């Protein structure tokens, strides 16, 4: 399964390396001119170089998962199989090694047939090691009646959870390749409390108006690579939440949906920690957000070390957005002073057409400002008007072409540097103890 965005990869990679070299050379010249013309302090130069260097070092290996190759379970091929959670097959025993899926697995479509006392999970695989899920098969959640009864569809309906179609939980060295997951009752594919997971050539498809149907949702997991995936859904194409680190997304197609998101984090005054995230090469079309970081007021923790690069957008609202005032609640959210700290965020080589006048929005907390935002080679246009950047309590700098201008980003001063150093000294990598998953 291939898409035009994935063609000419070797040419693109060669050109990308050239662009990265030119970026660094330009940064040297640019900061040198600043020193000569404006007398910028040496420690600011060092800080900016260090920030750029840290952003370049975020990559993780894409093929370091050791898998067994003994097949143990095969679905019926070419037909449709109606299954409940506990009848999927031998792979669920934690011993089996490989699962080939080439048929269509269909969930019961009537919500009343689900046991209300069971967890809202359909195909749930836990405590696996060295397992591959692969094939050209389809996992169909039959979510239509669940969506119709959602409180987001009809406010008179009670708000309740619905099953996730496919969950990989508390597992390691997992590969998922070639599958299609569609029409999930709620989230399509969740990777939870797992490490060393590789997801290749997976397609996720749910209608654009299906509520809470995140495409691929990562929580409490480390060392995860999503590559060559096409996702269209009614919520975030990809969402990365608490206690997740070392996440790489490469050659991603997103649309419809809410874009690629880190968060939400900090709901109900909880701690949220996400570090070392890279999105490299993506095409977003007709999404309600582009690349987004979203946190609730009153939370704690941090998002640190994120790089969004080589992203093309077409008719996307809010292409670049940090929102520390996120509020997905039927009632108004209370103003609070504590917040999740957001720092060391790089946006590079991002272009396309925005539907929003505010093509870039950095809505950061007054008491816990965003620090060390880097913009490089940004070119966002609006078909029928001008574009602008909104900033509130956001510190950073840009180099290369940055359109619209981001002059509203504040520069380093002693106060922000000291705040950043203090926060970094107290922060630790996410662990299982940080998991407090509050998403529906």
N, C-alpha and C positions, 0 to 999 in steps of 0.2 A: 504494500500500500504506500503510494507516494503522492506528493503534492508539489506544485510548482515551487513553493518556497524552499523545498529541499534540494532543488536541482543546482548543478554547477557548484557543488560544495567545495571541491578542491580550489577552484578559482576564488570563491568567496573567502576561504580560509587564508589563501595567499594574500588577497587584498586586505583582509582584516589585520594580518600581521604587519603589513606595510602601514596601515592606518595607525596601529598602536605605536609603532616606532615614530611616526610623524607626530602623534599626539605628545609623546614624551619630549621630542625635540622642540615642539612648539611650546610646551610648558616651560622648558629651560629658558627659551628666549623670552617668553611672556613674563615670567617672574623676574628675569634679569632686567627687563625694561621697567618693571615696577620698582625695583630697588633703585635704579638709576634716576627715574623720574619722580618718584614719590617718597623715596627714603624708607621703604618698607623694612621693618626690623628683620634681622637675621633669623630670629626664632620663628617668625611667621613662615619664612622660606623653608626652614627645616620641617616645620609642622606640615606644610603642604606637600613637600616631597615624601615625607613619611606616610602621609595619608594615601597618596597615589601608590606608593610601593605596597602598602597593606592591601589596597584594593586589587592590585595585580596578583597578589598571592592567595586569593580566595579559592582558586580552582581546586577541585578534588578529582581523583582518578575516576574514569568512567567504566573501567572494565576489570575491577579488582575483586569480583565476587566469585568465590569457588562454589561450583555446583556439581551435584551428582548427576549421572546420566542414565540411571536405571529407571525406565518407565514403569509405573505401578498402577495407573488408573486411566482409563480412556472413556470419554463420554460417548453416547450414541452419535454416530456421524451422520450429518446431513439432515437430521430430523429435529423435532422439538421435544424437549424433555421437561415436564412439569415437576418441580421438586420443592420440598420444604427444606428448612435450614438443616435438619439432621439427616438428610438422605442424599447428601451430595456425593459421597464416595470415600475411598480409603485415605485420601490425602489429609483428611481432618484428624487422623490419629496421631500426627506429629512424628511419624516414622517414615511414611512414604516419601519418595524422592522427586517424582516428576509427574506432572499432570498435563495431558494433552486434551485440549478442548476444541473440537471442530464442529459441534452441533450447536443448537440453540437451547439455552437453559432458561426457562420461563418461570417467574414467580407467580403464585396465586394472586389474582387481581382484586380480590374482595377483602377490604380491611377487616371486616368482622370475622373472617376466618383465621386471623392471627391471634395467638394467645396473648392477651394484654399483659400477662405477668412475665413474659419473656423479654429479654433485651431487644431493642429495636435493631436487630441485625438479621440479615438474610444469609448470605454465604460468608461465614466467619471462620477464618483459619488462624489458629493461635499456636505459638510455641513450636514453630517449624524452623528447620535449619537446612540450607542447601537445597531448596526446592524451587523448581521452575514451573510456572503456569504459562503455557504457550499454545499457539494454534490460531486458527481463523474463526474460532467460535464466537457466539454472541451470548451475553448475559443480559437478559431482559427483565427489568424489575416490575413491569406492568403497573406503573405508578399513577395512571390516570385518576382513579378514584381517590387515592391518597391526596393528590394535588387539589382536587375539588373540595375536599374537607379541610384544607389548611386554613388557619386563621389569617394567613397572608393573602389568600384568595377571597375570603369572606370573613370580615371582622366579627361576625356573629358566631363563627365556629370557635370551639375551644382550641387553644394552642397546645398541641401535643406532638411528640416525636413520631417519626416514621422510619421504617427500616432503611439501613444502608445496604446497597446491593452487594458490594464486595468489600470485605475487611481483611487486611493482613495485620495481625496483632502479635506483639511480643515475640517477634521472629527475627532471624538473621540470615544473611546470604540468600536473598530471594530474587528471582527474576520473573517478571511478567512481560510477555511479548506477544504482540499481534492480536490481542483480544479486542472485542467491541463490547462496551458496557453501555446500555441504553435504558431510557425511561425508568430510572431508579425512583423508588418511592420517595427518597429524600437524597442524601449524599450518594454519589455514584460509587466512588472508590476511596476507601480510607486506609492510610498507612499509619498505624498507631504503635507507639512504644517499640519500634523495630530499628534495626541497623543494617547497613549494607544491602540496600534494596535497589534494584535496577528495573526500570519500566521503559520498554522500548515499543514503538509503533503501536501504541494503544489508542483506540478511538473511543471517545465518550460522547454520547449524543442524548440530550434531553431537550424538550422545547424551551424556547427563550422565556416563556412565561411560567415555567414550572418552578414552584417555590422551594428554596433551600436545597437545590440539587447541585451542590458543588461538584465539580468534575473530579479532581483528585485533591484530597484533603490530607495534609501531613500534620501529625501531632505527636509530640514526644519522641521523635525519631531523628537519627543521625546517619550521615553518609548515604544519602538518597540521590539517585540520578533519574530524571525524567527526560526522555529523548525521543524525538520524532513522533510526537503525540499530537493528534488533532482533537480538539475539545470544543463542543458547543453545548451550552447548558443554560439554566435559568438563574444561576448564582455565579460565584467565582469559578473561573475555569480551573485555577489552581489556588488553593488556600494553604498557608503555612502558619501554624499556630504554636502554642506554648511548648517550650522544652525541645525545640527542633534546631539542629545545627548541621552544617556541611550539606546543604541542599543545592543541587545544580539542575537547572532546567535548560535544555538545549534543543533548538529547532522545534518550537512550539507554535501551533496554530490555535488561535482562540477566537471564538465567535459563533453564535451569540453568547452573551454572558456578562459577568461583572468584572472581567479582566483577571490579572494575576495579582494576588493579594498576599501580603504578610499581615496576619490578623484575621479577625479582631483579637485584641489582647487587652487585658486589664478589666474585663467586665466584673461587676460586683466586687470591686476593690481587690481583685486577685492579682497575683504576680504573673507577668508574661515575659519570657525570655526567648529570643530568636537570634541566632548568629550565623555568619558565614553562609550567605545565600547568593547565588549567581543565576541570573537569567541571561543567556547568550543566544541570540538569534530567535526572534519571534515575530509573528505577524498577527495583529489583532484587527478584527473587522467588526464594526457595528456593535461595540461593547459599551456598557455604561461607565466603565472606568478602564484605564490603561494599566499602568503599573502603580500599585497602591499599597500604602502602609496605613493601617487603621487601628486606633487604640481608643479605649473608653477613658473618660475622666475618672480619677480616683484609683487607677491601677498603679502598679509598681513594676520594677524590672527594667528590661531594655531590649531594644533592637539595635544590633551593631554589626557592621561589616557586611554591607549589601551592595551588589553591583548589578544594575540593569543595563544591558548593552545590546547594540545591533537589533533594535526593535523598530518595525515599520507598522504604522497605524493607519487605518482607513475608516473615516466616519466614527471616531471614538470620542466619547465624552470624557472629560477629566483625564487626559493622557498621562500626566505625571501628577500624583497627588499623595501628600502626607496629611492625614486627618487625625489629629489627636483629640477631636471632639466628636468622634463617631458615636452615634446613638441610634441603634436599631430597636426602638422600644415604642409601644403604643402611647406612652406618656412622656412628657418632657424630662430629659435627664438633668439631674442636679449638677450645678457648677461645683467642681472640686479642684483643689490645688495640686494634689499629687497626680503623677502621670508616669507612664512608661517612657523612659529615656530613649530617644532616637538619635543615633550618631553614626558617622562614617558611612554615608550613603552616596554611591556614585551612580550617575546617569550618563551614559556615553553612546553616541551614535544612535540617537532616537529621532525619528522623523515621521511625517505624515500629516493627515488631515484631522483636525479636531472639530467636534460639534460645539465645544464650549469656548466662550470668550477667554476664560481663564484656562489657558492651555497647561500651565503649571501652577500648582497650588500647594503651598507649604503652610498649613494651618497648625501651628505648634503651640504648645502650652506656654503661657506667660511665665510660669514658675519653673518649668522643666523644659527649656527651649531645645529645639533641634540643633545639633552641632555637626560641623564638618560635612556639609552637603557639597558634593562636587558635580558640576555640570560640564560636559564636554561634547561639542558637536551635536547640538540640539537644533532641530529645524521643524517647527510645528506651525501649520497654517490653517486658516479657516476659509472655507469657500466663499462666504458672503460677509466677511468683515475682518476686523483686526483682532489680534490676540494679545494677551497680557499675562503677567505672572503676579500671583498674590503671595505675600509673605506675612507671617505673624510669628515673631520670636524664632526666626530661622537664621542660622549663621552658616556661611559657606563661601564658595567662590566658583567662577566659571572660567574656562579657557577654550580657545577655538571659537567656532561659531556657536552662539547661544541665542536662539530666537524662539519665543520672545525674550527680550532682555530680562536678566534676573538681577538687576541692580538693587532690588529690594532685599537681597540676602545681605546680612550684616557681616562685617569682617571680623577677624580675630581681635580680641582685646585681652588684657590680662585676666579679666574676670572670667571670660568664657573658657580660656585655656585652663585656668585653675579648676573651674567646675568640671571640665572634661577629665582632667587628671584625677580629681577626687573620685568621680564616678567610676572611672576605669580601675582605680586601685581597689574599689570595693566589689567589683562585679566578678562573677565566676561563670564558668560554662554551665549550660543547662543540664540538669540531671532528672532522673525519674521523680525525685521529690518535688520538682517544680510543676508537675502536671496537675492542672486543675481545669479540665476541659469543660467549657460552659456553652459551646455552640449547640444549637438545635440539631 
